[in-house]
Amino acid sequence: MNIQMKSRISRRSLLAGAAVATVTAFSCLSAFAAETVKIGLIASLSGPSAKSGEAITRGLTIAIDEINAAGGLLGKQVELIRRDDEANPGKGLVAARELIQREKVAVLFGGLQTPVSLAIVPFMNQIKKPFMGPWAAGTPITKNGAKENYIFRVSAFDAMVDVALVDWAMKVHGAKKPGMMLINNPWGESNQKGLESAMKAKGLASAGIEKIEGSDVDVVPQLTRLKSNGADTIFMVANVGPSAQVMKSLERMGWDVPVVSHWGPAGGRFSELGGPRAKDVEMIQTFTFSGNDSPGAAEMMAKLKKRFPEIKSEADVTPAVGIANAYDGMHLSALAIKNAGSTDGPAVRNGFYAIKKHVGLIKTYVNPFSAEQHDGLGPEDLVFTRFIDGKIIPIK
């Protein structure tokens, strides 16, 4: 046998061996993939709102620990896979495609940012996989107009929150002519519609609508216009950074006007970044550990301290809404998968509709979801709070 023929045989042997190795590796990967039920999370894990991603992660982790200790789902352990959206809708959508198409997650959880969730929603409905929102409050996230809607939420949502903000401003501050400071993105637009509708229903005049950019370092001009127009209360809708700039600008102006806020400031280091006026913000939440004497809250706090040794006090679990919403959302998702008997997307969606009752951390859920209702929380689940010494405390 000449050298050229030996070379051809050797090359064929190598190619055949490589093919066998590839098939074997693929089989091993497929077998490994089938060993767990994967849950995906796309949230802000870095930047000013990183505490929101941390809180959601903690809530999911405790719930998954409990589910795995009880035998897992479909006879398999549950695994959490996370990706950082960096508060960027494009990056969030890319991460969603990866987690669904490559990692094969059964349910995808979102984070704090409404624009990111809105970017992901059409893809999830198109691919027919459930998306659970534990924080982002934009009304169109669940009310998205899809014929087959795969988007669920355990969170406050704007249309509900805006009514509560207006009622609170009138009841507590006697508001007659509020002004709005709204982040200039789809979340701000969602709340502009909701606040205008709620104010119209109550017969309130408006002192104006001002927009905030995420990069703004001074919003005195916007606030000055509202003050000149006779604003007696400010409705604030923005996440941590822009909200902090509003409060620092009010301090520079010396304008002691009530600020009634959506829950954006809870997503990060607002009490540190907002300056002395940060404590004056009256902010809506769905859950707090402080002032909560329920057995479930105490038990959850004990589990958090055991699982995350860095947690020493209630100040270390701010924001609590991310923990509680994610925890309840995970247990409800687990029930949906159990009801489905598989991780098939349409079957899991029907599994959400089949949930009858679940005793959660925030409340006892009774028939929480239906084809017409994809939001698990209602107005009765809202509470107003303020930051005191780094803790989010209910306002009595």
Contacts in CASP RR format, 6 or more apart in sequence:
PFRMAT RR
TARGET T0000
AUTHOR 0000-0000-0000
METHOD contacts of the structure
MODEL  1
MNIQMKSRISRRSLLAGAAVATVTAFSCLSAFAAETVKIGLIASLSGPSA
KSGEAITRGLTIAIDEINAAGGLLGKQVELIRRDDEANPGKGLVAARELI
QREKVAVLFGGLQTPVSLAIVPFMNQIKKPFMGPWAAGTPITKNGAKENY
IFRVSAFDAMVDVALVDWAMKVHGAKKPGMMLINNPWGESNQKGLESAMK
AKGLASAGIEKIEGSDVDVVPQLTRLKSNGADTIFMVANVGPSAQVMKSL
ERMGWDVPVVSHWGPAGGRFSELGGPRAKDVEMIQTFTFSGNDSPGAAEM
MAKLKKRFPEIKSEADVTPAVGIANAYDGMHLSALAIKNAGSTDGPAVRN
GFYAIKKHVGLIKTYVNPFSAEQHDGLGPEDLVFTRFIDGKIIPIK
33 104 0 8 1.000
34 76 0 8 1.000
35 76 0 8 1.000
35 77 0 8 1.000
36 76 0 8 1.000
36 77 0 8 1.000
36 78 0 8 1.000
36 79 0 8 1.000
37 72 0 8 1.000
37 73 0 8 1.000
37 74 0 8 1.000
37 76 0 8 1.000
37 77 0 8 1.000
37 78 0 8 1.000
37 79 0 8 1.000
37 106 0 8 1.000
37 337 0 8 1.000
37 343 0 8 1.000
38 78 0 8 1.000
38 79 0 8 1.000
38 80 0 8 1.000
38 81 0 8 1.000
38 99 0 8 1.000
38 103 0 8 1.000
38 104 0 8 1.000
38 105 0 8 1.000
38 106 0 8 1.000
39 60 0 8 1.000
39 64 0 8 1.000
39 78 0 8 1.000
39 79 0 8 1.000
39 80 0 8 1.000
39 81 0 8 1.000
39 105 0 8 1.000
39 106 0 8 1.000
39 107 0 8 1.000
39 108 0 8 1.000
39 109 0 8 1.000
39 330 0 8 1.000
39 333 0 8 1.000
40 80 0 8 1.000
40 81 0 8 1.000
40 82 0 8 1.000
40 83 0 8 1.000
40 99 0 8 1.000
40 103 0 8 1.000
40 105 0 8 1.000
40 107 0 8 1.000
40 108 0 8 1.000
40 109 0 8 1.000
41 53 0 8 1.000
41 56 0 8 1.000
41 57 0 8 1.000
41 60 0 8 1.000
41 80 0 8 1.000
41 81 0 8 1.000
41 82 0 8 1.000
41 83 0 8 1.000
41 108 0 8 1.000
41 109 0 8 1.000
41 110 0 8 1.000
41 111 0 8 1.000
42 82 0 8 1.000
42 83 0 8 1.000
42 85 0 8 1.000
42 92 0 8 1.000
42 95 0 8 1.000
42 96 0 8 1.000
42 99 0 8 1.000
42 108 0 8 1.000
42 109 0 8 1.000
42 110 0 8 1.000
42 111 0 8 1.000
42 116 0 8 1.000
42 120 0 8 1.000
43 52 0 8 1.000
43 53 0 8 1.000
43 56 0 8 1.000
43 57 0 8 1.000
43 82 0 8 1.000
43 84 0 8 1.000
43 85 0 8 1.000
43 109 0 8 1.000
43 110 0 8 1.000
43 111 0 8 1.000
43 112 0 8 1.000
43 135 0 8 1.000
44 50 0 8 1.000
44 52 0 8 1.000
44 53 0 8 1.000
44 84 0 8 1.000
44 85 0 8 1.000
44 86 0 8 1.000
44 87 0 8 1.000
44 111 0 8 1.000
44 112 0 8 1.000
44 113 0 8 1.000
45 53 0 8 1.000
45 54 0 8 1.000
45 57 0 8 1.000
45 82 0 8 1.000
45 83 0 8 1.000
45 84 0 8 1.000
45 85 0 8 1.000
46 84 0 8 1.000
46 86 0 8 1.000
47 86 0 8 1.000
47 87 0 8 1.000
48 239 0 8 1.000
48 240 0 8 1.000
48 241 0 8 1.000
48 268 0 8 1.000
48 269 0 8 1.000
48 273 0 8 1.000
49 87 0 8 1.000
49 112 0 8 1.000
49 113 0 8 1.000
49 239 0 8 1.000
49 240 0 8 1.000
49 267 0 8 1.000
49 268 0 8 1.000
50 268 0 8 1.000
51 267 0 8 1.000
51 268 0 8 1.000
51 269 0 8 1.000
51 318 0 8 1.000
51 319 0 8 1.000
52 111 0 8 1.000
52 112 0 8 1.000
52 135 0 8 1.000
52 266 0 8 1.000
52 267 0 8 1.000
52 268 0 8 1.000
52 319 0 8 1.000
52 322 0 8 1.000
53 111 0 8 1.000
53 112 0 8 1.000
53 322 0 8 1.000
55 267 0 8 1.000
55 317 0 8 1.000
55 318 0 8 1.000
55 319 0 8 1.000
55 320 0 8 1.000
55 321 0 8 1.000
55 322 0 8 1.000
55 323 0 8 1.000
55 326 0 8 1.000
56 109 0 8 1.000
56 110 0 8 1.000
56 111 0 8 1.000
56 112 0 8 1.000
56 134 0 8 1.000
56 135 0 8 1.000
56 322 0 8 1.000
56 323 0 8 1.000
56 325 0 8 1.000
56 326 0 8 1.000
57 80 0 8 1.000
57 82 0 8 1.000
57 326 0 8 1.000
58 304 0 8 1.000
58 307 0 8 1.000
58 308 0 8 1.000
58 317 0 8 1.000
58 323 0 8 1.000
58 326 0 8 1.000
59 322 0 8 1.000
59 323 0 8 1.000
59 324 0 8 1.000
59 326 0 8 1.000
59 327 0 8 1.000
59 330 0 8 1.000
60 80 0 8 1.000
60 109 0 8 1.000
60 326 0 8 1.000
60 327 0 8 1.000
60 330 0 8 1.000
61 80 0 8 1.000
61 307 0 8 1.000
62 300 0 8 1.000
62 303 0 8 1.000
62 304 0 8 1.000
62 307 0 8 1.000
62 323 0 8 1.000
62 327 0 8 1.000
63 326 0 8 1.000
63 327 0 8 1.000
63 329 0 8 1.000
63 330 0 8 1.000
63 331 0 8 1.000
63 334 0 8 1.000
64 78 0 8 1.000
64 79 0 8 1.000
64 80 0 8 1.000
64 330 0 8 1.000
65 303 0 8 1.000
65 307 0 8 1.000
66 331 0 8 1.000
67 73 0 8 1.000
67 78 0 8 1.000
67 330 0 8 1.000
67 331 0 8 1.000
67 334 0 8 1.000
68 77 0 8 1.000
68 78 0 8 1.000
71 77 0 8 1.000
72 78 0 8 1.000
73 334 0 8 1.000
73 337 0 8 1.000
73 338 0 8 1.000
74 337 0 8 1.000
74 338 0 8 1.000
74 341 0 8 1.000
74 342 0 8 1.000
74 343 0 8 1.000
78 334 0 8 1.000
81 99 0 8 1.000
81 103 0 8 1.000
81 105 0 8 1.000
83 92 0 8 1.000
83 95 0 8 1.000
83 98 0 8 1.000
83 99 0 8 1.000
84 91 0 8 1.000
84 95 0 8 1.000
85 91 0 8 1.000
85 92 0 8 1.000
85 95 0 8 1.000
85 111 0 8 1.000
85 113 0 8 1.000
85 116 0 8 1.000
87 113 0 8 1.000
87 116 0 8 1.000
88 116 0 8 1.000
89 113 0 8 1.000
89 115 0 8 1.000
89 116 0 8 1.000
89 118 0 8 1.000
89 119 0 8 1.000
90 116 0 8 1.000
90 119 0 8 1.000
92 116 0 8 1.000
92 119 0 8 1.000
92 120 0 8 1.000
93 119 0 8 1.000
93 120 0 8 1.000
93 123 0 8 1.000
96 108 0 8 1.000
96 120 0 8 1.000
96 123 0 8 1.000
96 124 0 8 1.000
97 123 0 8 1.000
99 105 0 8 1.000
99 108 0 8 1.000
100 108 0 8 1.000
100 123 0 8 1.000
100 124 0 8 1.000
100 127 0 8 1.000
100 129 0 8 1.000
101 127 0 8 1.000
104 343 0 8 1.000
105 129 0 8 1.000
106 129 0 8 1.000
106 130 0 8 1.000
106 333 0 8 1.000
106 337 0 8 1.000
106 343 0 8 1.000
106 345 0 8 1.000
106 348 0 8 1.000
107 129 0 8 1.000
107 130 0 8 1.000
107 131 0 8 1.000
107 132 0 8 1.000
107 333 0 8 1.000
107 336 0 8 1.000
107 337 0 8 1.000
107 348 0 8 1.000
108 120 0 8 1.000
108 124 0 8 1.000
108 129 0 8 1.000
108 130 0 8 1.000
108 131 0 8 1.000
108 132 0 8 1.000
109 131 0 8 1.000
109 132 0 8 1.000
109 133 0 8 1.000
109 134 0 8 1.000
109 326 0 8 1.000
109 329 0 8 1.000
109 330 0 8 1.000
110 116 0 8 1.000
110 117 0 8 1.000
110 120 0 8 1.000
110 131 0 8 1.000
110 132 0 8 1.000
110 133 0 8 1.000
110 134 0 8 1.000
110 135 0 8 1.000
110 136 0 8 1.000
111 117 0 8 1.000
111 133 0 8 1.000
111 134 0 8 1.000
111 135 0 8 1.000
111 136 0 8 1.000
112 135 0 8 1.000
112 136 0 8 1.000
112 239 0 8 1.000
112 264 0 8 1.000
112 267 0 8 1.000
113 136 0 8 1.000
113 187 0 8 1.000
113 239 0 8 1.000
114 136 0 8 1.000
114 137 0 8 1.000
114 138 0 8 1.000
114 141 0 8 1.000
114 185 0 8 1.000
114 186 0 8 1.000
114 187 0 8 1.000
114 188 0 8 1.000
114 190 0 8 1.000
115 185 0 8 1.000
115 186 0 8 1.000
115 187 0 8 1.000
116 136 0 8 1.000
117 131 0 8 1.000
117 133 0 8 1.000
117 136 0 8 1.000
117 138 0 8 1.000
117 141 0 8 1.000
118 138 0 8 1.000
118 140 0 8 1.000
118 141 0 8 1.000
118 186 0 8 1.000
120 131 0 8 1.000
121 131 0 8 1.000
121 140 0 8 1.000
121 141 0 8 1.000
121 144 0 8 1.000
121 146 0 8 1.000
121 151 0 8 1.000
122 144 0 8 1.000
122 146 0 8 1.000
124 130 0 8 1.000
124 131 0 8 1.000
124 150 0 8 1.000
124 151 0 8 1.000
125 144 0 8 1.000
125 146 0 8 1.000
125 148 0 8 1.000
125 149 0 8 1.000
125 150 0 8 1.000
125 151 0 8 1.000
128 148 0 8 1.000
128 150 0 8 1.000
128 345 0 8 1.000
128 346 0 8 1.000
128 349 0 8 1.000
129 150 0 8 1.000
129 345 0 8 1.000
130 150 0 8 1.000
130 151 0 8 1.000
130 152 0 8 1.000
130 333 0 8 1.000
130 336 0 8 1.000
130 345 0 8 1.000
130 348 0 8 1.000
130 349 0 8 1.000
130 352 0 8 1.000
131 150 0 8 1.000
131 151 0 8 1.000
131 152 0 8 1.000
132 152 0 8 1.000
132 153 0 8 1.000
132 154 0 8 1.000
132 329 0 8 1.000
132 330 0 8 1.000
132 332 0 8 1.000
132 333 0 8 1.000
133 141 0 8 1.000
133 151 0 8 1.000
133 152 0 8 1.000
133 153 0 8 1.000
133 154 0 8 1.000
133 155 0 8 1.000
133 325 0 8 1.000
133 329 0 8 1.000
134 153 0 8 1.000
134 154 0 8 1.000
134 155 0 8 1.000
134 322 0 8 1.000
134 325 0 8 1.000
134 326 0 8 1.000
134 329 0 8 1.000
135 155 0 8 1.000
135 321 0 8 1.000
135 322 0 8 1.000
135 325 0 8 1.000
135 326 0 8 1.000
136 155 0 8 1.000
136 187 0 8 1.000
137 155 0 8 1.000
137 156 0 8 1.000
137 157 0 8 1.000
137 158 0 8 1.000
137 161 0 8 1.000
137 187 0 8 1.000
137 190 0 8 1.000
137 262 0 8 1.000
137 263 0 8 1.000
138 157 0 8 1.000
138 158 0 8 1.000
138 186 0 8 1.000
138 187 0 8 1.000
138 190 0 8 1.000
138 191 0 8 1.000
139 157 0 8 1.000
139 158 0 8 1.000
139 159 0 8 1.000
139 190 0 8 1.000
139 193 0 8 1.000
139 194 0 8 1.000
140 186 0 8 1.000
140 190 0 8 1.000
141 151 0 8 1.000
141 153 0 8 1.000
141 157 0 8 1.000
142 149 0 8 1.000
142 151 0 8 1.000
142 152 0 8 1.000
142 153 0 8 1.000
142 157 0 8 1.000
142 374 0 8 1.000
142 375 0 8 1.000
143 374 0 8 1.000
144 151 0 8 1.000
148 346 0 8 1.000
148 349 0 8 1.000
149 371 0 8 1.000
149 374 0 8 1.000
150 345 0 8 1.000
150 349 0 8 1.000
151 374 0 8 1.000
152 332 0 8 1.000
152 352 0 8 1.000
152 369 0 8 1.000
152 374 0 8 1.000
152 375 0 8 1.000
152 376 0 8 1.000
153 374 0 8 1.000
153 375 0 8 1.000
153 376 0 8 1.000
153 377 0 8 1.000
154 325 0 8 1.000
154 326 0 8 1.000
154 328 0 8 1.000
154 329 0 8 1.000
154 332 0 8 1.000
154 362 0 8 1.000
154 376 0 8 1.000
154 377 0 8 1.000
155 286 0 8 1.000
155 321 0 8 1.000
155 325 0 8 1.000
155 375 0 8 1.000
155 377 0 8 1.000
156 263 0 8 1.000
156 284 0 8 1.000
156 286 0 8 1.000
156 321 0 8 1.000
156 377 0 8 1.000
156 378 0 8 1.000
156 381 0 8 1.000
156 382 0 8 1.000
157 375 0 8 1.000
157 377 0 8 1.000
158 187 0 8 1.000
158 190 0 8 1.000
158 191 0 8 1.000
158 194 0 8 1.000
158 262 0 8 1.000
159 194 0 8 1.000
159 197 0 8 1.000
160 375 0 8 1.000
160 377 0 8 1.000
160 378 0 8 1.000
160 379 0 8 1.000
160 382 0 8 1.000
161 191 0 8 1.000
161 262 0 8 1.000
161 263 0 8 1.000
161 284 0 8 1.000
161 382 0 8 1.000
162 191 0 8 1.000
162 194 0 8 1.000
162 195 0 8 1.000
162 197 0 8 1.000
162 198 0 8 1.000
163 194 0 8 1.000
163 198 0 8 1.000
163 201 0 8 1.000
163 379 0 8 1.000
164 284 0 8 1.000
164 379 0 8 1.000
164 382 0 8 1.000
165 195 0 8 1.000
165 198 0 8 1.000
165 235 0 8 1.000
165 260 0 8 1.000
165 261 0 8 1.000
165 262 0 8 1.000
165 284 0 8 1.000
166 175 0 8 1.000
166 178 0 8 1.000
166 195 0 8 1.000
166 198 0 8 1.000
166 199 0 8 1.000
166 202 0 8 1.000
166 204 0 8 1.000
166 235 0 8 1.000
167 198 0 8 1.000
167 202 0 8 1.000
168 260 0 8 1.000
168 282 0 8 1.000
168 384 0 8 1.000
169 175 0 8 1.000
169 178 0 8 1.000
169 233 0 8 1.000
169 235 0 8 1.000
169 258 0 8 1.000
169 260 0 8 1.000
170 202 0 8 1.000
170 204 0 8 1.000
172 258 0 8 1.000
172 282 0 8 1.000
173 232 0 8 1.000
173 233 0 8 1.000
173 258 0 8 1.000
173 260 0 8 1.000
174 232 0 8 1.000
174 233 0 8 1.000
175 204 0 8 1.000
175 232 0 8 1.000
175 233 0 8 1.000
175 258 0 8 1.000
176 204 0 8 1.000
176 205 0 8 1.000
176 232 0 8 1.000
177 204 0 8 1.000
177 205 0 8 1.000
177 206 0 8 1.000
177 207 0 8 1.000
177 229 0 8 1.000
177 230 0 8 1.000
177 231 0 8 1.000
177 232 0 8 1.000
178 199 0 8 1.000
178 204 0 8 1.000
178 206 0 8 1.000
178 207 0 8 1.000
178 231 0 8 1.000
178 232 0 8 1.000
178 233 0 8 1.000
178 234 0 8 1.000
178 235 0 8 1.000
178 260 0 8 1.000
179 206 0 8 1.000
179 207 0 8 1.000
179 208 0 8 1.000
179 209 0 8 1.000
179 210 0 8 1.000
179 226 0 8 1.000
179 229 0 8 1.000
179 231 0 8 1.000
179 233 0 8 1.000
179 234 0 8 1.000
179 235 0 8 1.000
180 191 0 8 1.000
180 192 0 8 1.000
180 195 0 8 1.000
180 206 0 8 1.000
180 208 0 8 1.000
180 209 0 8 1.000
180 210 0 8 1.000
180 234 0 8 1.000
180 235 0 8 1.000
180 237 0 8 1.000
181 210 0 8 1.000
181 212 0 8 1.000
181 219 0 8 1.000
181 222 0 8 1.000
181 223 0 8 1.000
181 226 0 8 1.000
181 234 0 8 1.000
181 235 0 8 1.000
181 236 0 8 1.000
181 237 0 8 1.000
181 238 0 8 1.000
181 246 0 8 1.000
182 188 0 8 1.000
182 189 0 8 1.000
182 191 0 8 1.000
182 192 0 8 1.000
182 209 0 8 1.000
182 210 0 8 1.000
182 211 0 8 1.000
182 212 0 8 1.000
182 235 0 8 1.000
182 237 0 8 1.000
182 238 0 8 1.000
183 211 0 8 1.000
183 212 0 8 1.000
183 213 0 8 1.000
183 214 0 8 1.000
183 237 0 8 1.000
183 238 0 8 1.000
183 239 0 8 1.000
183 242 0 8 1.000
184 211 0 8 1.000
184 212 0 8 1.000
184 213 0 8 1.000
184 214 0 8 1.000
187 237 0 8 1.000
188 237 0 8 1.000
188 238 0 8 1.000
191 235 0 8 1.000
191 237 0 8 1.000
191 262 0 8 1.000
192 209 0 8 1.000
195 235 0 8 1.000
195 237 0 8 1.000
196 206 0 8 1.000
199 206 0 8 1.000
207 226 0 8 1.000
207 229 0 8 1.000
207 230 0 8 1.000
207 231 0 8 1.000
207 232 0 8 1.000
208 225 0 8 1.000
208 226 0 8 1.000
208 229 0 8 1.000
208 231 0 8 1.000
210 219 0 8 1.000
210 222 0 8 1.000
210 223 0 8 1.000
210 225 0 8 1.000
210 226 0 8 1.000
211 222 0 8 1.000
212 219 0 8 1.000
212 222 0 8 1.000
212 238 0 8 1.000
212 242 0 8 1.000
212 245 0 8 1.000
212 246 0 8 1.000
213 242 0 8 1.000
214 238 0 8 1.000
214 241 0 8 1.000
214 242 0 8 1.000
216 242 0 8 1.000
216 245 0 8 1.000
217 245 0 8 1.000
218 245 0 8 1.000
218 249 0 8 1.000
219 242 0 8 1.000
219 245 0 8 1.000
219 246 0 8 1.000
219 249 0 8 1.000
220 249 0 8 1.000
220 252 0 8 1.000
220 253 0 8 1.000
223 234 0 8 1.000
223 246 0 8 1.000
223 249 0 8 1.000
223 250 0 8 1.000
223 253 0 8 1.000
223 255 0 8 1.000
224 253 0 8 1.000
226 234 0 8 1.000
227 253 0 8 1.000
227 255 0 8 1.000
227 257 0 8 1.000
231 257 0 8 1.000
232 257 0 8 1.000
232 258 0 8 1.000
233 257 0 8 1.000
233 258 0 8 1.000
233 259 0 8 1.000
233 260 0 8 1.000
234 246 0 8 1.000
234 257 0 8 1.000
234 258 0 8 1.000
234 259 0 8 1.000
234 260 0 8 1.000
235 260 0 8 1.000
235 261 0 8 1.000
236 243 0 8 1.000
236 246 0 8 1.000
236 259 0 8 1.000
236 260 0 8 1.000
236 261 0 8 1.000
236 262 0 8 1.000
236 281 0 8 1.000
237 261 0 8 1.000
237 262 0 8 1.000
237 264 0 8 1.000
238 246 0 8 1.000
238 262 0 8 1.000
238 264 0 8 1.000
238 265 0 8 1.000
239 264 0 8 1.000
239 265 0 8 1.000
239 267 0 8 1.000
240 264 0 8 1.000
240 265 0 8 1.000
240 267 0 8 1.000
240 268 0 8 1.000
240 269 0 8 1.000
240 270 0 8 1.000
240 273 0 8 1.000
241 270 0 8 1.000
241 273 0 8 1.000
243 261 0 8 1.000
243 264 0 8 1.000
243 265 0 8 1.000
243 270 0 8 1.000
243 274 0 8 1.000
243 281 0 8 1.000
244 265 0 8 1.000
244 270 0 8 1.000
244 273 0 8 1.000
244 274 0 8 1.000
244 275 0 8 1.000
244 278 0 8 1.000
246 259 0 8 1.000
247 259 0 8 1.000
247 274 0 8 1.000
247 275 0 8 1.000
247 277 0 8 1.000
247 278 0 8 1.000
247 280 0 8 1.000
247 281 0 8 1.000
248 274 0 8 1.000
248 275 0 8 1.000
248 277 0 8 1.000
250 256 0 8 1.000
250 257 0 8 1.000
250 259 0 8 1.000
250 277 0 8 1.000
251 275 0 8 1.000
251 276 0 8 1.000
251 277 0 8 1.000
258 280 0 8 1.000
258 282 0 8 1.000
259 277 0 8 1.000
259 280 0 8 1.000
259 281 0 8 1.000
259 282 0 8 1.000
260 282 0 8 1.000
261 281 0 8 1.000
261 282 0 8 1.000
261 283 0 8 1.000
261 284 0 8 1.000
262 283 0 8 1.000
262 284 0 8 1.000
263 283 0 8 1.000
263 284 0 8 1.000
263 285 0 8 1.000
263 319 0 8 1.000
263 321 0 8 1.000
264 270 0 8 1.000
264 283 0 8 1.000
265 278 0 8 1.000
265 281 0 8 1.000
265 283 0 8 1.000
265 387 0 8 1.000
266 283 0 8 1.000
266 285 0 8 1.000
266 318 0 8 1.000
266 319 0 8 1.000
266 321 0 8 1.000
266 392 0 8 1.000
267 319 0 8 1.000
268 318 0 8 1.000
268 319 0 8 1.000
270 278 0 8 1.000
270 281 0 8 1.000
270 387 0 8 1.000
271 278 0 8 1.000
271 279 0 8 1.000
271 387 0 8 1.000
271 389 0 8 1.000
271 390 0 8 1.000
272 278 0 8 1.000
278 387 0 8 1.000
279 386 0 8 1.000
279 387 0 8 1.000
279 388 0 8 1.000
280 386 0 8 1.000
281 386 0 8 1.000
281 387 0 8 1.000
282 384 0 8 1.000
282 385 0 8 1.000
282 386 0 8 1.000
282 395 0 8 1.000
283 384 0 8 1.000
283 385 0 8 1.000
283 386 0 8 1.000
283 387 0 8 1.000
283 392 0 8 1.000
284 382 0 8 1.000
284 383 0 8 1.000
284 384 0 8 1.000
284 385 0 8 1.000
285 319 0 8 1.000
285 320 0 8 1.000
285 321 0 8 1.000
285 382 0 8 1.000
285 383 0 8 1.000
285 384 0 8 1.000
285 385 0 8 1.000
285 392 0 8 1.000
286 321 0 8 1.000
286 324 0 8 1.000
286 325 0 8 1.000
286 362 0 8 1.000
286 377 0 8 1.000
286 381 0 8 1.000
286 382 0 8 1.000
286 383 0 8 1.000
287 320 0 8 1.000
287 321 0 8 1.000
287 323 0 8 1.000
287 324 0 8 1.000
287 325 0 8 1.000
287 361 0 8 1.000
287 362 0 8 1.000
287 383 0 8 1.000
288 320 0 8 1.000
288 383 0 8 1.000
288 385 0 8 1.000
288 392 0 8 1.000
288 393 0 8 1.000
288 394 0 8 1.000
289 297 0 8 1.000
289 300 0 8 1.000
289 301 0 8 1.000
289 314 0 8 1.000
289 317 0 8 1.000
289 320 0 8 1.000
290 314 0 8 1.000
290 391 0 8 1.000
290 392 0 8 1.000
290 393 0 8 1.000
290 394 0 8 1.000
291 393 0 8 1.000
291 394 0 8 1.000
292 394 0 8 1.000
296 361 0 8 1.000
297 361 0 8 1.000
300 323 0 8 1.000
300 324 0 8 1.000
300 327 0 8 1.000
300 361 0 8 1.000
301 314 0 8 1.000
301 317 0 8 1.000
304 311 0 8 1.000
304 317 0 8 1.000
304 323 0 8 1.000
305 311 0 8 1.000
305 312 0 8 1.000
310 316 0 8 1.000
311 317 0 8 1.000
314 391 0 8 1.000
315 389 0 8 1.000
315 390 0 8 1.000
315 391 0 8 1.000
317 323 0 8 1.000
318 390 0 8 1.000
318 391 0 8 1.000
318 392 0 8 1.000
319 392 0 8 1.000
320 392 0 8 1.000
324 361 0 8 1.000
324 362 0 8 1.000
325 362 0 8 1.000
327 360 0 8 1.000
327 361 0 8 1.000
328 358 0 8 1.000
328 360 0 8 1.000
328 361 0 8 1.000
328 362 0 8 1.000
328 365 0 8 1.000
331 358 0 8 1.000
331 360 0 8 1.000
332 352 0 8 1.000
332 355 0 8 1.000
332 358 0 8 1.000
332 365 0 8 1.000
332 368 0 8 1.000
332 369 0 8 1.000
333 348 0 8 1.000
333 352 0 8 1.000
335 351 0 8 1.000
335 355 0 8 1.000
335 358 0 8 1.000
336 348 0 8 1.000
336 349 0 8 1.000
336 351 0 8 1.000
336 352 0 8 1.000
336 354 0 8 1.000
336 355 0 8 1.000
337 343 0 8 1.000
337 348 0 8 1.000
337 351 0 8 1.000
339 350 0 8 1.000
339 351 0 8 1.000
339 352 0 8 1.000
339 354 0 8 1.000
339 355 0 8 1.000
340 347 0 8 1.000
340 348 0 8 1.000
340 350 0 8 1.000
340 351 0 8 1.000
341 347 0 8 1.000
342 348 0 8 1.000
352 369 0 8 1.000
353 369 0 8 1.000
353 370 0 8 1.000
353 371 0 8 1.000
355 365 0 8 1.000
355 367 0 8 1.000
355 368 0 8 1.000
355 369 0 8 1.000
356 366 0 8 1.000
356 367 0 8 1.000
357 364 0 8 1.000
357 365 0 8 1.000
357 366 0 8 1.000
357 367 0 8 1.000
358 364 0 8 1.000
358 365 0 8 1.000
358 368 0 8 1.000
359 365 0 8 1.000
362 377 0 8 1.000
362 381 0 8 1.000
363 377 0 8 1.000
363 381 0 8 1.000
365 376 0 8 1.000
368 376 0 8 1.000
369 376 0 8 1.000
383 394 0 8 1.000
384 394 0 8 1.000
384 395 0 8 1.000
385 392 0 8 1.000
385 393 0 8 1.000
385 394 0 8 1.000
385 395 0 8 1.000
386 392 0 8 1.000
386 393 0 8 1.000
386 395 0 8 1.000
387 393 0 8 1.000
END
